[in-house]
Amino acid sequence: MKKKFMLGLFLISACIIVYSLALSSPSPMNRHCIVKLYDGGKVVQSWEAVDFGQVDGQTLVFSVGNDPNPPRVRIHGTWSIEEKE
């Protein structure tokens, strides 16, 4: 009986710890960032992205906006990503 009680207490404690860690650390998918596209060393366009996007060669694909299904932007060339704090 004592073993079952200790096991139950351990499981409840572990669940609470895991749940609190999941709430305290933001998901990398939900981090907003600024994406800038350059031409000749000058910024020609910038976007506030809702994620870091995906890289395919020199092409970056990322989401913008606050909609449940945000539009995707595809850029090619020289670009940078700055995490927004």
Backbone hydrogen bonds in HBPLUS format (Angstrom, degrees):
<---DONOR---> <-ACCEPTOR-->    atom                        ^
c    i                          cat <-CA-CA->   ^        H-A-AA   ^      H-
h    n   atom  resd res      DA  || num        DHA   H-A  angle D-A-AA Bond
n    s   type  num  typ     dist DA aas  dist angle  dist       angle   num
A0005-PHE N   A0001-MET O   3.08 MM   4  6.33 155.5  2.14 145.1 151.9     1
A0006-MET N   A0002-LYS O   2.99 MM   4  6.21 162.0  2.02 148.7 153.0     2
A0007-LEU N   A0003-LYS O   2.89 MM   4  6.05 157.9  1.94 147.7 154.3     3
A0008-GLY N   A0004-LYS O   2.89 MM   4  6.03 160.0  1.93 146.2 151.7     4
A0009-LEU N   A0005-PHE O   2.91 MM   4  6.11 157.6  1.96 148.0 154.4     5
A0010-PHE N   A0006-MET O   2.87 MM   4  6.06 155.4  1.93 145.8 152.6     6
A0011-LEU N   A0007-LEU O   2.92 MM   4  6.17 161.7  1.95 151.4 155.9     7
A0012-ILE N   A0008-GLY O   2.99 MM   4  6.18 161.8  2.02 150.2 154.9     8
A0013-SER N   A0009-LEU O   2.99 MM   4  6.14 160.2  2.03 146.0 151.7     9
A0014-ALA N   A0010-PHE O   2.88 MM   4  6.10 160.2  1.92 151.8 157.4    10
A0015-CYS N   A0011-LEU O   2.98 MM   4  6.18 158.0  2.03 147.4 153.1    11
A0016-ILE N   A0012-ILE O   3.03 MM   4  6.27 157.8  2.08 148.6 154.4    12
A0017-ILE N   A0013-SER O   3.00 MM   4  6.25 159.8  2.04 151.8 157.0    13
A0018-VAL N   A0014-ALA O   2.99 MM   4  6.17 169.9  2.00 154.1 156.6    14
A0019-TYR N   A0015-CYS O   2.93 MM   4  6.00 163.0  1.96 148.7 153.9    15
A0020-SER N   A0016-ILE O   2.96 MM   4  6.09 158.9  2.01 146.9 152.4    16
A0021-LEU N   A0017-ILE O   3.00 MM   4  6.19 156.1  2.06 150.8 157.2    17
A0022-ALA N   A0018-VAL O   3.02 MM   4  6.20 152.8  2.10 146.8 154.1    18
A0023-LEU N   A0019-TYR O   3.12 MM   4  6.35 147.9  2.23 144.1 152.0    19
A0024-SER N   A0020-SER O   3.04 MM   4  6.14 148.3  2.15 143.5 151.6    20
A0025-SER N   A0021-LEU O   3.26 MM   4  6.26 151.4  2.35 147.9 151.6    21
A0030-ASN N   A0027-SER O   2.96 MM   3  5.41 154.9  2.02 113.4 121.0    22
A0084-LYS N   A0032-HIS O   3.00 MM  52  5.62 161.8  2.03 137.8 139.0    23
A0033-CYS N   A0049-ALA O   3.05 MM  16  5.30 157.8  2.10 140.4 145.7    24
A0049-ALA N   A0033-CYS O   2.77 MM  16  5.30 148.4  1.87 157.8 164.7    25
A0034-ILE N   A0082-GLU O   2.77 MM  48  5.12 160.6  1.80 152.3 156.4    26
A0082-GLU N   A0034-ILE O   2.87 MM  48  5.12 159.1  1.91 146.2 153.3    27
A0035-VAL N   A0047-TRP O   2.91 MM  12  5.22 161.4  1.94 149.4 155.4    28
A0047-TRP N   A0035-VAL O   2.87 MM  12  5.22 151.4  1.95 147.9 157.1    29
A0036-LYS N   A0080-SER O   2.96 MM  44  5.29 161.0  1.99 146.3 152.0    30
A0080-SER N   A0036-LYS O   2.92 MM  44  5.29 146.4  2.03 143.0 151.9    31
A0037-LEU N   A0045-GLN O   2.88 MM   8  5.35 167.6  1.90 164.0 164.1    32
A0044-VAL N   A0037-LEU O   2.83 MM   7  5.85 163.2  1.86 157.7 163.4    33
A0038-TYR N   A0078-THR O   2.86 MM  40  5.45 176.5  1.86 161.6 160.9    34
A0039-ASP N   A0042-LYS O   2.84 MM   3  5.42 151.8  1.92 149.9 158.4    35
A0042-LYS N   A0039-ASP O   3.24 MM   3  5.42 165.5  2.26 109.2 112.4    36
A0050-VAL N   A0063-SER O   2.96 MM  13  5.75 156.6  2.02 139.5 146.3    37
A0054-GLN N   A0061-VAL O   2.80 MM   7  5.29 151.4  1.88 146.5 155.6    38
A0061-VAL N   A0054-GLN O   2.94 MM   7  5.29 161.1  1.98 151.8 158.1    39
A0056-ASP N   A0059-THR O   2.80 MM   3  5.13 166.1  1.82 157.3 161.2    40
A0059-THR N   A0056-ASP O   3.08 MM   3  5.13 160.6  2.12 118.8 122.5    41
A0077-GLY N   A0058-GLN O   3.42 MM  19  5.96 154.4  2.49 141.1 146.7    42
A0060-LEU N   A0075-ILE O   2.86 MM  15  5.39 155.3  1.92 150.9 159.2    43
A0075-ILE N   A0060-LEU O   2.92 MM  15  5.39 163.7  1.94 156.1 160.6    44
A0062-PHE N   A0073-VAL O   2.95 MM  11  5.40 155.2  2.01 150.1 157.5    45
A0073-VAL N   A0062-PHE O   2.70 MM  11  5.40 164.9  1.72 165.9 171.1    46
A0064-VAL N   A0071-PRO O   3.04 MM   7  5.86 155.6  2.10 163.8 171.3    47
